Amino acid sequence: MHFLPEHLDDYVVAHSAQEPAHLKALTKETYQKVLQPRMLSGAYQGRVLSMISKLVSPKSILEVGTFTGYSALCLAEGLSENGILHTIDIKEELIDLQRKHFDLSPYGSQIQQHLGQALKIIPSLETSFDLVFIDADKSNYINYFHAIIEKMNPGGIILSDNVLWSGKVIEPLKEKDIDTKVLLEYNGLLNNDKRLETVLLPIRDGLTVSRVL
């Protein structure tokens, strides 16, 4: 979803860093072989994720929701030397595709895949995090937040994707729309939690940047 007029959005993209070749290859294969390829972060948001990661220079990254690995590769661009990115997804059929493109990139040895329920895996990770990207099932966003907040290092960054949910967050809430209901609560939680400083960016479908105080 674009919140700017298309011609202005095109100008923004044209005057931003371009995606590396290995990410273009991943995008192409995702559209050829995977259902719902639009779940990819996309080239422009990918450059935003890369820039944030480079500014943080994290030693440890956690990603909740891998899909085909595009956003993981973007975040990995900012890893400090010997840094590790842990990425969690529930779809076993995507593991090999992810690994293939991780290993074709310069960051394959720094990316650890985890298959299964994130709420079970996160407590088992014996590390704290400088950067977290939440981009999985929206109905669990609040649960993911509570699972990771005590594992965040001071000054760490939590990135939350799809927080505008195609504009549904400002429309009348439908009774059975659990995802939108949770996102409304989640956005309020991030904005009001005294442990965080938060700014919501109208990038793609909404990207929140929260800094742990």
TAKA-V478333 format. One record per helix or strand of 2 or more residues. SS is the DSSP state (H for helix, E for strand). FROM is the first residue (numbers start at 1). TO is the last residue. Records with the same first field share a line. If there is no record, write none. Layout:
BEGIN
SS = FROM-TO ; FROM-TO
END
This chain:
BEGIN
H = 6-14 ; 21-33 ; 37-39 ; 43-56 ; 70-76 ; 92-104 ; 108-110 ; 118-124 ; 138-151 ; 165-170 ; 178-192
E = 60-64 ; 84-89 ; 111-115 ; 129-134 ; 152-161 ; 196-201 ; 207-212
END
